[in-house]
Amino acid sequence: MVTGASGGIGEGIALSLARRGCKRLALVARRRERLEEVAERCRAEGAEEALVVAKDLSVDAQCAEAVEETVKHFGSE
């Protein structure tokens, strides 16, 4: 799970993980359109899956939702 993945350091970390062989990524930030673009780039760099989770992590409930969506998609193991 990479937070702030729609730009800056978060985007850089997501792309670096994809390049280094990370097969599954959950990309979290507020801007869904930007996340979709970053997810596409991560897939092009080698990630098999790049889940887009558009949430505002300054809101406690949305933090929990982001984790729940990620676990639901990828499983708990």
Secondary structure as the mmCIF struct_conf table of DSSP 4:
data_model
#
loop_
_struct_conf.conf_type_id
_struct_conf.id
_struct_conf.beg_label_comp_id
_struct_conf.beg_label_asym_id
_struct_conf.beg_label_seq_id
_struct_conf.end_label_comp_id
_struct_conf.end_label_asym_id
_struct_conf.end_label_seq_id
STRN STRN1 VAL A 2 THR A 3
TURN_TY1_P TURN_TY1_P1 GLY A 4 SER A 6
BEND BEND1 GLY A 7 GLY A 7
HELX_RH_AL_P HELX_RH_AL_P1 GLY A 8 ARG A 19
TURN_TY1_P TURN_TY1_P2 ARG A 20 GLY A 21
STRN STRN2 ARG A 24 ALA A 29
BEND BEND2 ARG A 30 ARG A 30
HELX_RH_AL_P HELX_RH_AL_P2 ARG A 32 ALA A 44
TURN_TY1_P TURN_TY1_P3 GLU A 45 GLY A 46
BEND BEND3 GLU A 48 GLU A 48
STRN STRN3 GLU A 49 ALA A 54
TURN_TY1_P TURN_TY1_P4 LEU A 57 SER A 58
BEND BEND4 VAL A 59 VAL A 59
HELX_RH_AL_P HELX_RH_AL_P3 ASP A 60 PHE A 74
#
